[in-house]
Amino acid sequence: MVVFLGICYIFSANRRKVRWRPVLWGIALQVFLAFIILRTKHGYAAFDFLGKQVTTFLDYTNAGTKFVFGDDYEEHTIAFKILPVIIFFSSVISVLYYLGIMPLLISKIAWLMQITMKISGVESLTAAGNIFVGQTEAPLMIRPFLAHLTNSELHAVMTSGLATVAGGVLAIYITFGVQASHLMTASVMSAPAALAVSKLLYPETEIPETQSGEGIHIEEGGEKNVIEAAAKGASTAIALVANVGAMLITFFAYIAFFNAVLSWLGGLYGYPELSFENICSYVFVPLAFLMGVEWEDCRTVSKLLGIKVFLNELVGYIEMSPHIKNRTITRQSEVIATYALCGFSNFIGLGVLLGGLGPMAPNRKGDMANMAIRTLVGANIACFLTASIAGFLYDSSMEAVLTNTNSTLNGTLSNSTL
């Protein structure tokens, strides 16, 4: 963790102007949340229960999928079992927005970060929004202010968008066997981490228009009832489903092509096993080790990190799925990898972000382009910070305590029934 923060400070745009309050409070919020969830029995049990309920709830997607595609839908896992989850979850999020639950959650989280970290209203609201919605949807909440943001604010908005993931794709990762409770924790933890890292890499040197947070509010969607909200959410997800499917087809094809070329080149020098995954398994080993991954798992996790950065996190989770199922990496290494991969911080995500923000503030396209790589690096460091803290605080004995607690509870309920 110290190494990652040190890197940010060394490459800061203005080290003399660094305000340490947002940095220290951002890390403090991360550590506090991780400690409550990973080190306390009640916190661990609560998030484990919540994660299992989310997983069970998402499984109801299968009923609709089976009705539309028939009993054999599971033969095409990605197309007919995993992608439909996005549609269902998007509809649920839309309903929660209509009921006012989602705006309330976002505004309260934004308020907490603003009063503790002393950041501007647009920064806190965007970071909070990114926990639940995508990197192009969250900035819509601050669209009227985008053209007039300070460079530091714009950097924070971009970094927080790349360091987190949208709720719709979070649902996909769960279907690959990744533990829901850790995914939800990672998404929340990375929001303050992104702001802390951003304020180190690009400190505020101006006075933001929304420093007080006044005048910023979450606009209503305009739906007339719950049915319309549910239908709109499902319709909106169609483009996302098509995008995810297209990306998977394209990038797995690219991987196959690159591996064929690398194998041919490697064969010229007596090493036909050369591949993209093989290269990544060495390049990111130091980062994996710094995050607390056990040495025997460093190459495996390093490969996943490389896939996440150069392709995207979805492919990374797909590649991690067999390691979870077959237990070829330790539980701690799995947890660290889960947190490290949980973010849109890759070149594809950066392209999507620039494509979404550019039309909202055409006058800032030059600034966005200039700080693009810096925000990508910052977002990855934020994810790695989250993973480092999770790896440090993770205690495998908590799972045993939880198992014993559940067994005792089940026994008590059975006796009461008898």
C-alpha positions in Angstrom: 0.0 0.0 0.0 2.8 2.4 0.9 4.6 1.6 -2.4 1.4 2.4 -4.5 0.9 5.7 -2.6 4.6 6.5 -3.0 4.3 6.0 -6.8 1.4 8.4 -6.9 3.3 11.1 -4.9 6.4 10.7 -7.1 4.5 11.2 -10.3 2.1 13.9 -8.9 1.4 16.8 -11.2 2.2 19.2 -8.3 3.6 17.7 -5.2 3.7 21.0 -3.3 -0.1 21.4 -3.7 -1.1 18.0 -2.4 -3.8 18.3 0.2 -3.4 15.4 2.5 -6.9 15.4 4.0 -8.7 13.8 1.0 -5.9 11.4 0.6 -5.8 10.2 4.2 -9.5 10.2 4.7 -10.0 8.2 1.4 -7.6 5.6 2.7 -9.2 5.7 6.1 -12.7 5.1 4.7 -11.3 2.1 2.7 -9.6 0.6 5.7 -12.6 1.1 8.0 -15.0 -0.5 5.5 -12.7 -3.4 4.9 -12.1 -4.0 8.6 -15.9 -4.0 9.4 -16.6 -6.5 6.6 -13.5 -8.7 6.7 -12.5 -8.7 10.3 -15.7 -8.5 12.4 -18.0 -11.5 12.7 -21.2 -9.5 12.3 -19.9 -7.4 9.4 -18.6 -10.5 7.5 -21.9 -12.4 8.2 -24.0 -9.5 7.0 -22.2 -9.0 3.7 -22.0 -12.7 3.2 -25.7 -13.0 3.7 -26.3 -10.0 1.4 -24.1 -11.5 -1.3 -25.9 -14.8 -1.2 -29.3 -13.1 -1.4 -28.1 -11.1 -4.4 -26.8 -14.3 -6.1 -30.1 -16.1 -5.3 -32.1 -13.1 -6.6 -30.2 -13.0 -9.9 -30.8 -16.7 -10.4 -34.5 -15.9 -11.0 -33.3 -14.6 -14.3 -33.2 -18.3 -15.4 -37.0 -18.5 -15.2 -37.4 -15.8 -17.9 -34.5 -17.1 -19.9 -35.9 -20.7 -19.9 -39.3 -19.4 -21.0 -37.8 -17.5 -24.0 -35.1 -19.9 -25.1 -36.3 -23.3 -23.9 -34.9 -26.0 -21.6 -31.6 -26.2 -23.5 -30.5 -22.6 -22.8 -27.7 -23.7 -20.4 -25.9 -25.3 -23.3 -24.9 -21.8 -24.4 -23.8 -20.4 -21.0 -22.6 -16.9 -22.0 -25.3 -16.0 -24.5 -28.4 -17.4 -22.8 -27.5 -17.7 -19.1 -25.1 -14.9 -18.3 -26.0 -12.0 -20.6 -29.7 -12.1 -19.7 -28.7 -11.3 -16.1 -27.7 -7.8 -17.3 -31.2 -7.2 -18.6 -32.9 -8.3 -15.4 -30.5 -6.4 -13.1 -30.7 -3.2 -15.2 -34.5 -3.4 -14.8 -34.2 -3.8 -11.0 -31.8 -0.8 -10.8 -34.3 1.3 -12.8 -37.1 0.3 -10.4 -34.9 1.3 -7.5 -34.3 4.7 -9.1 -38.0 5.2 -9.6 -38.7 4.3 -5.9 -36.1 6.8 -4.8 -33.9 4.1 -3.1 -30.9 4.5 -5.4 -30.8 8.3 -5.3 -31.0 8.2 -1.5 -28.1 5.7 -1.3 -26.0 7.7 -3.7 -26.6 11.0 -2.1 -25.8 9.7 1.4 -22.6 8.1 0.3 -21.6 11.3 -1.5 -22.4 13.4 1.6 -20.2 11.1 3.7 -17.2 11.4 1.3 -17.7 15.2 1.0 -17.7 16.0 4.7 -14.8 13.7 5.5 -12.6 14.2 2.5 -13.5 17.9 1.9 -13.9 17.5 -1.8 -16.3 19.2 -4.2 -19.9 18.2 -4.7 -19.4 16.9 -8.3 -16.4 14.7 -7.2 -18.3 13.1 -4.4 -21.6 12.6 -6.3 -19.8 11.1 -9.3 -17.7 8.7 -7.2 -20.8 7.6 -5.2 -22.8 7.2 -8.4 -20.0 5.0 -10.0 -20.6 2.4 -7.3 -24.0 1.6 -8.7 -24.0 2.8 -12.4 -21.5 2.9 -15.2 -18.7 5.3 -16.0 -20.7 7.1 -18.6 -24.0 7.1 -16.7 -22.7 8.6 -13.5 -21.3 11.8 -15.1 -24.9 12.5 -16.4 -25.7 13.6 -12.8 -23.2 16.4 -13.1 -23.6 17.2 -16.8 -24.4 20.9 -16.3 -21.1 21.3 -14.5 -18.8 19.3 -16.7 -17.7 22.1 -18.9 -16.6 24.2 -16.0 -14.8 21.6 -13.8 -11.3 22.3 -12.7 -8.6 20.0 -14.1 -8.3 18.3 -10.7 -12.1 17.7 -10.6 -12.1 16.3 -14.2 -9.2 14.0 -13.3 -11.2 12.8 -10.2 -14.3 12.2 -12.3 -12.4 10.1 -14.9 -10.4 8.2 -12.3 -13.4 7.2 -10.2 -15.2 6.1 -13.4 -12.3 3.8 -14.3 -11.7 2.4 -10.8 -15.2 1.1 -10.3 -17.7 -1.1 -12.2 -21.4 -0.8 -13.0 -24.0 -2.8 -11.2 -25.1 -4.6 -14.4 -21.7 -6.1 -15.2 -21.1 -6.8 -11.4 -24.0 -9.2 -11.8 -22.2 -11.0 -14.6 -19.0 -11.5 -12.5 -21.2 -13.2 -9.9 -22.4 -15.8 -12.5 -18.7 -16.8 -13.0 -18.5 -18.0 -9.4 -16.8 -14.8 -8.0 -18.1 -14.2 -4.4 -20.8 -11.5 -4.5 -19.9 -10.1 -1.1 -16.3 -9.3 -2.1 -17.4 -7.8 -5.4 -19.8 -5.5 -3.6 -17.2 -4.5 -1.1 -14.6 -3.9 -3.8 -16.9 -1.6 -5.7 -17.6 0.5 -2.6 -14.0 0.6 -1.4 -12.6 1.7 -4.7 -14.7 4.9 -4.8 -12.8 6.7 -1.9 -9.6 5.0 -3.1 -10.0 6.6 -6.6 -10.5 10.0 -5.1 -7.5 9.6 -2.8 -5.3 8.5 -5.6 -6.6 11.3 -7.9 -5.9 14.0 -5.3 -2.3 12.7 -5.1 -1.7 12.5 -8.8 -3.5 15.7 -9.7 -3.9 18.0 -6.7 -6.5 20.8 -6.7 -5.0 24.2 -7.4 -8.2 26.2 -8.1 -11.5 26.9 -6.4 -14.2 24.5 -7.6 -17.7 25.9 -8.3 -19.4 23.2 -6.3 -17.1 23.1 -3.3 -20.1 23.5 -0.9 -22.1 20.9 -2.8 -25.1 23.2 -3.2 -27.1 23.2 -6.4 -26.3 19.6 -7.2 -29.1 17.0 -7.3 -30.0 13.7 -8.9 -32.6 14.3 -11.7 -35.7 12.1 -11.8 -36.1 9.7 -14.8 -39.7 10.8 -15.6 -41.3 7.3 -15.5 -45.0 7.4 -14.6 -45.1 4.1 -12.7 -43.1 1.0 -11.6 -44.0 -0.9 -14.7 -42.7 1.7 -17.0 -39.5 2.0 -14.9 -39.0 -1.8 -15.1 -39.6 -1.9 -18.9 -37.3 1.1 -19.5 -34.5 -0.5 -17.5 -34.8 -3.7 -19.5 -34.8 -1.9 -22.8 -31.8 0.2 -21.9 -29.8 -2.9 -21.1 -30.2 -4.3 -24.7 -27.3 -2.1 -26.0 -25.1 -3.1 -23.0 -25.8 -6.8 -23.7 -24.9 -6.4 -27.3 -21.8 -4.5 -26.4 -20.6 -7.2 -23.9 -21.3 -10.0 -26.3 -19.4 -8.2 -29.1 -16.5 -7.5 -26.8 -16.2 -11.1 -25.8 -16.3 -12.4 -29.3 -13.8 -9.8 -30.5 -11.2 -10.1 -27.7 -11.2 -13.8 -27.4 -10.6 -13.8 -31.2 -7.7 -11.4 -30.7 -6.2 -13.5 -28.0 -6.3 -16.6 -30.2 -4.7 -14.6 -33.0 -2.0 -13.1 -30.9 -1.3 -16.4 -29.2 -0.9 -18.1 -32.7 1.6 -15.3 -33.8 3.5 -15.5 -30.5 3.7 -19.2 -30.6 5.1 -19.0 -34.1 7.7 -16.4 -33.1 8.5 -18.4 -30.0 8.9 -21.6 -32.1 11.7 -19.9 -34.1 13.7 -19.8 -30.9 12.6 -23.1 -29.5 9.8 -21.8 -27.2 6.5 -22.5 -29.0 4.6 -22.2 -25.6 5.0 -18.4 -25.8 1.6 -16.7 -25.4 -0.1 -13.5 -24.3 -1.1 -15.1 -21.0 2.5 -16.4 -20.6 4.0 -12.9 -21.0 1.5 -11.3 -18.6 2.2 -14.0 -16.0 5.7 -12.6 -15.6 5.2 -8.8 -16.2 2.8 -8.2 -13.3 4.4 -10.6 -10.8 5.9 -7.7 -8.7 2.5 -6.0 -8.4 0.8 -9.2 -7.4 3.4 -9.9 -4.8 3.1 -6.3 -3.4 -0.6 -6.8 -3.0 -0.1 -9.8 -0.8 -0.6 -12.7 -3.2 1.1 -15.9 -2.1 4.3 -16.5 -4.1 3.1 -19.8 -5.7 0.0 -17.9 -7.0 1.8 -14.8 -8.2 2.1 -15.9 -11.9 -1.5 -16.9 -12.1 -2.8 -13.6 -10.6 -0.2 -11.7 -12.7 -1.7 -13.2 -15.8 -5.2 -12.1 -14.7 -4.0 -8.6 -14.0 -2.4 -8.4 -17.5 -5.7 -9.5 -19.1 -7.6 -6.9 -17.1 -5.3 -4.0 -18.0 -4.7 -4.8 -21.7 -8.1 -6.4 -22.5 -10.8 -5.9 -19.9 -11.8 -7.1 -16.4 -14.7 -9.3 -17.8 -12.2 -11.5 -19.6 -10.1 -11.6 -16.5 -13.0 -12.9 -14.4 -13.8 -15.5 -17.0 -10.2 -16.7 -16.9 -10.3 -16.7 -13.1 -13.4 -18.8 -12.9 -11.7 -22.2 -13.4 -9.1 -21.4 -10.8 -12.0 -20.7 -8.3 -13.9 -23.9 -9.3 -10.8 -26.2 -9.2 -9.2 -24.4 -6.3 -5.8 -24.0 -8.1 -5.1 -20.8 -6.2 -5.5 -20.2 -2.5 -8.5 -18.5 -1.0 -6.5 -15.4 -0.1 -5.1 -15.0 -3.6 -8.6 -15.4 -5.0 -9.9 -12.6 -2.7 -7.0 -10.3 -3.7 -7.5 -11.0 -7.4 -11.3 -10.3 -7.0 -10.6 -6.8 -5.6 -7.8 -6.0 -8.1 -9.8 -6.9 -11.1 -12.9 -5.0 -10.0 -12.7 -1.9 -12.2 -13.0 -0.6 -15.7 -9.4 0.5 -15.6 -8.2 -0.8 -19.0 -7.8 0.7 -22.5 -11.3 -0.4 -23.6 -12.8 1.2 -20.5 -10.8 4.4 -21.2 -12.1 4.6 -24.7 -15.7 4.1 -23.5 -15.2 6.9 -20.9 -13.7 9.4 -23.4 -16.5 8.5 -25.9 -19.1 9.2 -23.2 -17.7 12.3 -21.6 -16.6 14.1 -24.8 -20.1 14.9 -26.2 -21.1 16.1 -22.7 -18.3 18.7 -22.6 -16.8 19.2 -26.1 -14.7 22.1 -24.8 -12.8 19.7 -22.4 -11.9 17.0 -24.9 -8.3 18.3 -25.0 -8.0 18.1 -21.2 -9.5 14.7 -21.2 -7.0 13.4 -23.8 -4.1 14.9 -22.0 -4.9 13.2 -18.7 -6.2 10.0 -20.1 -3.2 7.7 -19.4 -2.7 9.4 -16.0 -6.3 8.6 -15.0 -5.9 5.0 -16.3 -2.8 4.4 -14.2 -4.5 6.1 -11.2 -7.6 3.9 -11.5 -5.5 0.8 -11.6 -3.5 1.9 -8.5 -6.8 2.6 -6.7 -7.9 -1.0 -7.5 -4.5 -2.4 -6.3 -4.8 -0.3 -3.1 -8.2 -1.9 -2.5 -6.8 -5.3 -3.1 -3.8 -4.7 -0.8 -6.0 -3.6 2.1 -8.4 -6.6 1.5 -5.4 -9.0 1.3 -4.0 -7.6 4.6 -7.2 -7.7 6.5 -8.6 -11.0 5.0 -8.9 -13.7 7.7 -9.8 -17.2 6.5 -10.9 -18.1 10.0 -13.9 -15.8 9.6 -15.4 -18.3 7.1 -15.1 -21.1 9.7 -16.7 -18.9 12.3 -19.5 -18.1 9.8 -20.0 -21.7 9.0 -20.2 -22.6 12.7 -22.7 -19.8 13.3 -24.9 -20.9 10.5 -24.8 -24.5 11.7 -25.8 -23.4 15.2 -28.6 -21.2 13.9 -29.9 -24.0 11.6 -29.8 -26.5 14.6 -31.7 -24.0 16.8 -34.3 -23.5 14.1 -34.7 -27.3 13.6 -35.1 -27.9 17.4 -37.6 -25.0 17.7 -39.6 -26.5 14.8 -39.6 -30.0 16.4 
